[in-house]
Each structure stands twice: as structure tokens, then as C-alpha cells.
Amino acid sequence: MSLAFRNTPREVEEGSWNLMAADNRSMHGWQSHSSVCWIGAAVVGLYTTAINEWDNKYKDVIYEITKGRDDVRDERDQLKITANNLTQEIQALQDQYVAVVASRDELQAEVNRLSLNRTDNPCHLGWKKFNKKCYYVSSNGVSKTWANSRKDCQERGADLVIITTKEELDFVKKSYSVTWIGLSRGQGGGWTWVDGTDLEGEGFWQDDEPNNADGNENCVEVSRDMAAWNDVPCSRKFSWVCEELDRVRSHSSLSSQN
């Protein structure tokens, strides 16, 4: 039995078109798929590049932060070392200060001890020593009024003598037959020493003195023969005795305390 396949020209033509259409569809599908692949690859490339850039930036930031932290840590350690050195220096200075203060106190104690043990403090040239005090006796043959005598004492950094004991009176009276002392009548009529303190007690007056016999006997002298005080006019001229200011100030201080 034999089979015979016969195609008509129309059928052959249709078949040819169908094959061409199929080939075209296949080619178009391949091209579309290829485009999608390239686009995907490009997107992946861009994304990878962006990730790499951000990764590099992140690494740079981490490096800077780490470096800054290390620098701060090093600076902190250096400050600790400096602070420790300063603490040691301060302690050393404190130790030196304590030693200096102790040495000063020892020296001051030694000075005080020597001052207590010292019995002779030298006076200025031309001054006389009595009972650890210095006195200036006017030159022989020179006499002045009470005011001028006091002025001479003040120019020597002293003042007219303040007599507070019998021993001091005996010392002063030996100088000359008559000697001015630092006692005068105040505005209120009382007797006042040159340091501004009032005469305390009865003093060492001669009998029946002070009497203000002339009506203006406002200054006091001591005579060798009588060994006592007498009020006389301040204009008279006598010798005088000065006393160092430290002694005068000391008397004023004691009087004010009393």
C-alpha cells in the first residue's frame, strides 16, 4: 500500500510564513532576555560600587575615630604623668617649707634665748648705761630751758628722762647740781610726763613741793643736794638728761594698761 503526500502551493506558502514568524519570535525573545541581563548586570555593578565607596568611607571614619580615641588616651596618660610629677613637686616643696619653718623657729628660739641671757646692750657713743637702759647727759657747762632741753633730746631720737624709781632718781641727780627731767604741769593743773602719761603716786618731791611759788612754776628739776624734785619756771636754764625712746614708749604702754 503506498501513501502519497501532496501539498498545495498555498499550503507550502503558509508553512513558510509560519516558520519565519516562529524564527522572528524566537529572535525577539532572545534579544529581550539579553537586554534584561545587561541591565541587571549594570545595576549589580553600580550597587557594588556604591557599597565599596560606603565601605571605604566607613573604614575612614572608623580610622579617624580610633586615631582620635588613641590620641585622647595618650594625652590623658601624659596628663596623669604630669599631674603625678606636680604632686611629687608639691610634696617636696611642702617638706622644704616645713623644714624652713622648723629652722626659723629654732633660730628664733636661739635669738630669744640669747636676748634673755644678754645682760649688756651697747648704747650709742656718748650715752650712759644704767639698769639696761641708755641715757644721754648734756655736756658740761651747757644749759638750756626746759623746752629747748627736750628739743635736744628729741633730735637725738630720745626725750627727757622719766623717773619711776628711787634708783633712777639717784642716777640722774649725780649728773649736775640741777637737772631738767621730763615732768611738767599739764593744762588741767596736774603733772604729766613727756610721753603723755600722768604722774602716779606722790613722786619724789622735796618737802613742801610743788608750791608754784612764782605762779608759773610749771616744769620740774632735780637737785643733787636735795635728791628730790622741785617745780620751777620753765624758762630757767639747767643741764638735762635724755632717755632712749624705747624706755619712754614702754612706760607709756604700761601706764595705759594700768
Secondary structure as UniProt FT lines:
FT   HELIX           9..117
FT   TURN            125..126
FT   STRAND          128..130
FT   TURN            131..132
FT   STRAND          133..137
FT   TURN            140..141
FT   HELIX           146..155
FT   TURN            156..157
FT   STRAND          158..160
FT   HELIX           166..173
FT   STRAND          178..185
FT   TURN            187..188
FT   STRAND          191..193
FT   TURN            194..195
FT   TURN            207..208
FT   TURN            213..214
FT   STRAND          219..223
FT   TURN            224..227
FT   STRAND          228..232
FT   TURN            234..235
FT   STRAND          238..244
FT   HELIX           245..257
//
